[in-house]
Amino acid sequence: MPLADRSTNFAVIAGAGPAGLTAALELLRRSDIKPLVFESDSQVGGISKTVNYRGNRMDLGGHRFFSKSDWVMRWWQEILPVAEGQTDPSKPLRINYQRQVRDLIPGALASSSSEAVMLVRERLSRIFYRRRYFDYPLKLNASTLQNMGIVETLRIGLSYSHAQIIQRSPENSLEDFFVNRFGERLYRTFFKDYTEKVWGVPCQEISAEWGAQRIKGLSVTKAITHAVASRFRSSADTSQKQTETSLIERFLYPKLGPGQMWEEVARKVTAAGGKIHLRHRVIGLERSDQDISAVIVKDETSGTVQTVPCVHFISTLPVRDLTAMLKPSDETVIRIADRLPYRDFMTAGLLLKKMISADPRAAPNGMPPDNWIYIQEPDVKIGRLQVFNNWSPALVADAETIWLGLEYFCREGDQLWSMHDSNFLDFAAGELEKIGMIDRRDVLDGTVVRVPKAYPAYFGEYRDFDKVRAYLDGFLNLYPVGRNGMHRYNNQDHSMLAANSAVNSILNSGKGKSDIWGINAEDDYHEEIEAVA
Ligand SMILES: Cc1cc2nc3c(=O)[nH]c(=O)nc-3n(C[C@H](O)[C@H](O)[C@H](O)COP(=O)(O)OP(=O)(O)OC[C@H]3O[C@@H](n4cnc5c(N)ncnc54)[C@H](O)[C@@H]3O)c2cc1C
């Protein structure tokens, strides 16, 4: 059966992640254009999907729902309302994230017994280093000094003073950037290993500009001033107490993980007449000089390949793949797109009876109170540890168990990525045992999820990305949107805003197309992955 009905006005959308599904629903809400979505995975949600393993749900990366955009906040709440009991309906709901605070008037609240709801969660994440917990962001307080020891603290202080007197000049690399601001010792302690774990590239090979863009407003002097000033503040200072309370980060979170949002959206798309074909991979494009005329799609189950004509094409495909499918004649465009860097990601889901912890804040079964923990230990490869129970208890099938996500940054095809699942689970459990968090005999079950192209990276050939963008902009009915779709660190909200902008442009006969690239162009780094700062 042909995938598209030629008599209807439709848009082909590649990818059923947040960007693709937002575009699909907005087209249905605001026009008579029918979206035809092709998704290569067997489920919707893209990187924001929830993986269900025997009733235990995994969120790949930990997705906080927060946006500066009112449109996005309302959009989410229309799909999944906030559960009763999560907020006082007579007061605005205070959400804060990345030092931004906003009050929302929540829409209608849903019964707390309903599954289709959002929870309001408080964030706790700490750094695990030297087999101890440090505050995140790092604070110059008694507990940090105690954890570091007086000798190490003095060394860090001396090295910081040295860096203030003798600056590395010119400041070329990210290493220079860190050392000039924090001193060699602090850089080696808290920044070097983690940054290199995440990006797989030595800090000397990443540009200093990259750090300047992302690590704004962070200064040791400010931290010391703050620490000293707080010593002199009265503990009864209520305004300070209020500030501290407002600094507790709160975000919205679907009860069954982020994928629940996108499964609900997919249901609405289908109910309104849109079509979503899972396990259908876009493998090629037919084009003229200015237009995409057809999309070639492979059904991954049957192997059938079909050519689907298209009027509008919204692509959330990685820019590298999209460009290759367009077969540009310009060798430079081919080279840049082909070498765009990505970082991939793997998570081992481990189900445990109990954990080991000397932390007074841990539960009786040893489970830490954190949503996630940055693992800074240099003797293991694990980057972060998610404690899914603390995101939403509903992610865990049996409340007596602990459901963890052990996150590894890697490269598709490298040694970690290629490990057999059972070996990888064994290795991951061994790492947690090595740093004293578990006894591996308490592991009940486990699974592995691989996420290719989780991070579009901003180094290497990316510096010439504008040439690729200009080439893509030459196709009048092509709308590249989303995270890998634009090769940009988009969070869900940015991907949604870009998709909405594409829909605006389609409904405006192509006007305002360049607005898409304006989204998230100025925002600071969002996901807090590259440096514990
Ligand atoms: C570790 C981590 C933590 C994060 N934390 C947050 C957070 O706290 N808050 C937040 O808002 N965001 C967060 N994000 C970002 C969020 O995951 C993404 O912004 C969002 O999923 C991007 O949506 P998208 O639709 O643009 O792309 P994707 O989610 O990548 O979806 C693209 C879809 O296209 C499909 N596809 C690819 N190639 C083809 C093909 N050839 N044919 C058909 N389909 C194809 C893919 O299978 C995928 O489903 C995080 C991301 C990571 C990696």
The ligand as a Tripos MOL2 file, in Angstrom:
@<TRIPOS>MOLECULE
LIG
   53    58     1     0     0
SMALL
NO_CHARGES

@<TRIPOS>ATOM
      1 C1         22.2320   13.2060   28.2410 C.3       1 LIG1
      2 C2         21.1610   14.1340   27.7760 C.ar      1 LIG1
      3 C3         20.4300   14.8730   28.6990 C.ar      1 LIG1
      4 C4         19.4210   15.7470   28.2820 C.ar      1 LIG1
      5 N1         18.7080   16.4510   29.2210 N.ar      1 LIG1
      6 C5         17.7050   17.2710   28.8220 C.ar      1 LIG1
      7 C6         16.9080   17.9700   29.7750 C.ar      1 LIG1
      8 O1         17.1400   17.8890   30.9840 O.2       1 LIG1
      9 N2         15.8840   18.7280   29.3300 N.ar      1 LIG1
     10 C7         15.5910   18.8410   27.9900 C.ar      1 LIG1
     11 O2         14.6280   19.5160   27.6490 O.2       1 LIG1
     12 N3         16.3530   18.2190   27.0590 N.ar      1 LIG1
     13 C8         17.3980   17.4450   27.4350 C.ar      1 LIG1
     14 N4         18.1600   16.7810   26.5030 N.ar      1 LIG1
     15 C9         17.9570   17.0820   25.0870 C.3       1 LIG1
     16 C10        16.8080   16.2970   24.4410 C.3       1 LIG1
     17 O3         17.0540   14.9250   24.5690 O.3       1 LIG1
     18 C11        16.7670   16.6760   22.9780 C.3       1 LIG1
     19 O4         16.7860   18.0780   22.8520 O.3       1 LIG1
     20 C12        15.5400   16.2170   22.2200 C.3       1 LIG1
     21 O5         15.2880   14.8450   22.3160 O.3       1 LIG1
     22 C13        15.7640   16.5920   20.7550 C.3       1 LIG1
     23 O6         14.6130   16.3230   20.0240 O.3       1 LIG1
     24 P1         14.7200   16.2170   18.4420 P.3       1 LIG1
     25 O7         13.3780   15.8160   17.9610 O.co2     1 LIG1
     26 O8         15.3320   17.4460   17.9320 O.co2     1 LIG1
     27 O9         15.7790   15.0700   18.1690 O.3       1 LIG1
     28 P2         15.8500   13.5520   18.6230 P.3       1 LIG1
     29 O10        15.3260   13.3870   19.9860 O.co2     1 LIG1
     30 O11        17.2380   13.1310   18.3350 O.co2     1 LIG1
     31 O12        14.8510   12.8410   17.6070 O.3       1 LIG1
     32 C14        15.2110   12.6150   16.2590 C.3       1 LIG1
     33 C15        14.4890   11.3610   15.7690 C.3       1 LIG1
     34 O13        14.8270   11.1390   14.4010 O.3       1 LIG1
     35 C16        14.9410    9.7480   14.1920 C.3       1 LIG1
     36 N5         15.7680    9.5000   12.9950 N.ar      1 LIG1
     37 C17        17.1020    9.7150   12.8440 C.ar      1 LIG1
     38 N6         17.4940    9.3170   11.6190 N.ar      1 LIG1
     39 C18        16.3660    8.8690   10.9780 C.ar      1 LIG1
     40 C19        16.1210    8.3690    9.6660 C.ar      1 LIG1
     41 N7         17.0950    8.2480    8.7540 N.pl3     1 LIG1
     42 N8         14.8560    8.0420    9.3490 N.ar      1 LIG1
     43 C20        13.8400    8.1760   10.2500 C.ar      1 LIG1
     44 N9         14.0210    8.6350   11.5070 N.ar      1 LIG1
     45 C21        15.2730    8.9880   11.8500 C.ar      1 LIG1
     46 C22        15.6290    9.2630   15.4670 C.3       1 LIG1
     47 O14        15.4300    7.8690   15.6600 O.3       1 LIG1
     48 C23        14.9070   10.1060   16.5180 C.3       1 LIG1
     49 O15        13.7690    9.4470   17.0170 O.3       1 LIG1
     50 C24        19.1650   15.8970   26.8930 C.ar      1 LIG1
     51 C25        19.9030   15.1490   25.9640 C.ar      1 LIG1
     52 C26        20.8960   14.2800   26.3910 C.ar      1 LIG1
     53 C27        21.6840   13.4980   25.3800 C.3       1 LIG1
@<TRIPOS>BOND
     1     1     2 1
     2     2     3 ar
     3     2    52 ar
     4     3     4 ar
     5     4     5 ar
     6     4    50 ar
     7     5     6 ar
     8     6     7 ar
     9     6    13 1
    10     7     8 2
    11     7     9 ar
    12     9    10 ar
    13    10    11 2
    14    10    12 ar
    15    12    13 ar
    16    13    14 ar
    17    14    15 1
    18    14    50 ar
    19    15    16 1
    20    16    17 1
    21    16    18 1
    22    18    19 1
    23    18    20 1
    24    20    21 1
    25    20    22 1
    26    22    23 1
    27    23    24 1
    28    24    25 2
    29    24    26 1
    30    24    27 1
    31    27    28 1
    32    28    29 2
    33    28    30 1
    34    28    31 1
    35    31    32 1
    36    32    33 1
    37    33    34 1
    38    33    48 1
    39    34    35 1
    40    35    36 1
    41    35    46 1
    42    36    37 ar
    43    36    45 ar
    44    37    38 ar
    45    38    39 ar
    46    39    40 ar
    47    39    45 ar
    48    40    41 1
    49    40    42 ar
    50    42    43 ar
    51    43    44 ar
    52    44    45 ar
    53    46    47 1
    54    46    48 1
    55    48    49 1
    56    50    51 ar
    57    51    52 ar
    58    52    53 1
@<TRIPOS>SUBSTRUCTURE
     1 LIG1         1 GROUP 0 **** ****
